[in-house]
C-alpha cells in the first residue's frame, strides 16, 4: 500500500493500516486544496529546473486558472486513489501529467509571467454577445432538434 508523507493510505485499501483518527471509507483525505498541494503534491513533485524553462509560482493560489487545474488534480486523486490496481497509474497518466505540463508551461501556463516573481497575466478580452445570440440551453421549451 502506498502512503502519503504523513503515512495516510492513498490507494484502494480502505481502512487497512489506518488508525482511529485517520479518514475511513471514502472520506476525502484532504480538507481543501491548499492542504492537498502542500501535503501531497509539493513533497513528491520536484521544483522545475531553470533549464527546463518550466515555471512554478509560490503564489499559485492567486492564479484562478492554476487553482482550477489543481482542484481537478486533487478531486480526481481523491476518487482514483480508491481504484484497485491501476487507479493511481491512471491518475498520473491522464490527470496529473497533462495538467502539470499545462500548469508549468512557460508560454501558455498560468505562471508564464512569474519568471522573475509573482505577476498576474491580464484576463481574456471579452465583448458581450448581441441580445438573443445565445438560447437558454436549459429551457425545456427549446428541445434539441436536427431540423
C-alpha positions in Angstrom: 0.0 0.0 0.0 1.3 3.5 -0.9 1.2 6.1 1.8 1.3 9.9 1.8 4.3 11.6 3.5 2.4 11.5 6.8 1.6 7.8 6.4 -2.1 8.1 5.5 -3.3 5.5 3.0 -3.6 6.8 -0.5 -4.8 3.9 -2.6 -7.6 1.4 -2.7 -7.1 -0.3 0.7 -9.8 1.4 2.7 -9.2 1.1 6.3 -6.0 -1.1 6.0 -3.3 0.3 8.3 -5.4 3.2 9.4 -5.8 4.4 13.0 -8.9 5.8 14.7 -8.0 9.4 13.9 -7.5 8.9 10.2 -10.1 9.2 7.5 -12.1 6.0 6.9 -14.1 4.8 3.9 -14.4 7.2 1.0 -13.9 10.3 3.2 -11.6 12.7 1.4 -8.0 12.7 2.8 -7.5 16.4 2.3 -9.9 19.1 3.6 -9.0 21.7 1.0 -6.8 22.5 -2.0 -4.1 24.1 0.0 -3.7 21.1 2.2 -3.5 18.8 -0.9 -0.9 21.0 -2.6 1.3 21.4 0.5 1.0 17.9 1.9 0.7 15.7 -1.2 2.0 17.5 -4.4 4.8 19.6 -3.0 6.6 16.8 -1.2 6.6 14.5 -4.3 6.9 16.8 -7.3 10.2 18.5 -7.9 10.5 22.2 -8.4 11.2 22.7 -12.1 14.8 23.3 -13.0 15.8 26.6 -14.7 17.0 24.6 -17.7 13.5 23.1 -18.2 12.0 26.5 -18.8 9.0 25.5 -16.7 7.7 28.0 -14.2 6.0 27.5 -10.8 4.7 30.4 -8.8 4.8 30.1 -5.0 1.6 32.2 -5.0 -0.2 29.5 -7.1 -3.4 30.2 -5.1 -3.5 33.7 -6.6 -3.9 32.4 -10.2 -7.5 31.3 -10.9 -6.6 29.1 -13.8 -4.0 27.3 -11.7 -6.5 26.8 -8.9 -9.0 25.3 -11.3 -6.4 22.9 -12.7 -5.1 22.0 -9.2 -8.6 21.4 -8.0 -9.2 19.0 -10.9 -5.9 17.2 -10.0 -7.0 17.0 -6.3 -10.6 15.8 -6.9 -9.5 13.1 -9.4 -6.8 12.0 -6.9 -9.5 11.7 -4.1 -11.6 9.5 -6.4 -8.9 7.4 -8.2 -7.0 6.6 -5.0 -9.7 4.1 -4.2 -9.4 2.3 -7.6 -7.6 -1.0 -7.1 -4.7 -1.9 -9.3 -4.3 0.8 -11.9 -6.2 3.8 -10.2 -3.0 5.8 -9.4 -1.4 5.0 -12.7 -4.5 6.3 -14.5 -4.4 9.4 -12.3 -0.7 10.1 -13.1 -1.0 9.4 -16.9 -4.4 11.0 -17.6 -4.8 13.7 -14.9 -1.6 14.8 -13.2 0.9 14.6 -16.0 -1.1 16.6 -18.6 -2.4 19.2 -16.1 1.1 19.6 -14.6 2.6 20.2 -18.0 -0.1 22.8 -18.7 0.5 24.5 -15.3 4.2 24.8 -15.8 4.2 25.7 -19.5 6.4 28.8 -19.9 4.5 30.2 -22.8 0.8 29.3 -22.2 0.7 28.3 -18.5 -0.8 30.4 -15.7 2.6 31.2 -14.3 4.1 32.4 -17.6 4.5 36.0 -16.2 6.1 34.8 -12.9 9.6 34.0 -14.1 11.1 36.9 -12.0 8.5 37.0 -9.2 4.7 36.8 -9.0 2.8 38.8 -11.7 -0.7 38.3 -12.9 -1.4 38.0 -16.6 -4.4 40.0 -17.8 -7.8 38.4 -18.3 -9.1 37.5 -21.7 -10.6 40.4 -23.5 -14.4 40.0 -24.0 -17.2 41.7 -25.8 -20.8 41.0 -24.9 -22.7 39.0 -27.5 -25.8 40.7 -29.0 -29.1 40.1 -27.2 -30.7 36.8 -28.4 -27.4 35.5 -29.8 -27.5 32.5 -27.4 -30.5 30.5 -26.4 -31.2 29.3 -22.9 -29.8 25.8 -23.3 -31.7 24.6 -20.2 -35.1 25.8 -21.4 -37.4 22.7 -21.6 -39.4 24.6 -24.3 -36.4 24.5 -26.6 -35.8 20.8 -27.3 -32.8 19.8 -29.3 -33.7 19.3 -33.0 -31.9 18.3 -36.1 -34.4 20.2 -38.3 
